[in-house]
């Protein structure tokens, strides 16, 4: 998958930008594409000042948690400052809990399900599991994902730090003023 990331720095407040151009519906996580077109047109015409950075080929950072056996009840791990807790049974994934298992693939799948269900990680990371390994991927591409925190205090589980995030090739342009 290839990403294009556009970072705009504009002199107006976020509320003003939202009402004038983007009309972001935060509940539905949607925005008006027409508003974005109008913003870019106003920047090019000089009606709106902005410093714009366009990145192409940005890459998402990722980390892993590898299960080699069962964790113990009550042990914890942290992913992006959200606590995941091992439970013998009855885990509620939305609360960051996962059921332990002596089968590494099952336990890894349970950890991934908890990561994907916790509201505090939504829009920050996603997780998949295969053969006992949980791969946790930053949603936002770029170097910032390399700074996400991960740690574990789980028996029979090891974690690797987030890495591999890249901003790709960048071009910066000032709109509405002399560069």
DAWO-V797959 format. One record per pair of residues at least 4 apart in sequence whose ideal C-beta (glycine too) atoms are under 6 Angstrom apart, sorted by the first residue. I is the first residue (numbers start at 0). J is the second residue. Records with the same first field share a line. If there is no record, write none. Layout:
I = J, J
This chain:
2 = 57, 140
3 = 55
4 = 54, 57, 140
5 = 53
6 = 52
7 = 49, 51
8 = 50
9 = 49
10 = 48
11 = 15, 16
15 = 19
16 = 20
17 = 21, 23
20 = 34, 37, 38
21 = 30, 34
22 = 31, 34
23 = 30
24 = 29
41 = 46, 47
42 = 47, 49, 174
45 = 175
47 = 175
48 = 175, 176
49 = 174
50 = 173
51 = 172
52 = 169, 171
53 = 170
54 = 166, 167, 169
55 = 167, 168
56 = 167, 168
57 = 140, 141, 166, 167
58 = 140, 165
59 = 136, 137, 140, 144
60 = 137, 144, 145, 161, 163, 164
61 = 134, 136, 163
62 = 135, 149, 159, 160, 161
63 = 132, 134, 159
64 = 133, 156, 158
65 = 132, 157
66 = 103, 106, 107, 131, 156
67 = 103, 155
68 = 155
69 = 99, 101
70 = 74, 85, 99, 153, 154, 156
71 = 154
72 = 87
74 = 85, 152, 153
75 = 82, 84, 152
76 = 83, 151, 153
77 = 82, 150
78 = 114, 149
79 = 120, 123, 124, 147
80 = 148
81 = 117, 119, 120
82 = 95
83 = 95, 113
84 = 96
85 = 99
86 = 90, 96, 98
88 = 98
90 = 96, 97, 98
91 = 96
92 = 112, 113, 116
93 = 116
95 = 113, 117
97 = 109, 110, 113
98 = 109
99 = 106
100 = 105, 106
103 = 131
104 = 130, 131
107 = 128, 131, 133
108 = 128
110 = 133
111 = 126, 127, 128, 133
114 = 120, 126
115 = 126
120 = 124
122 = 138
124 = 135, 137
125 = 136
126 = 133, 135
127 = 134
128 = 133
137 = 144, 147
141 = 164, 166
142 = 164, 166
144 = 161, 164
145 = 161, 162, 164
147 = 161
149 = 158
151 = 156, 158
173 = 178
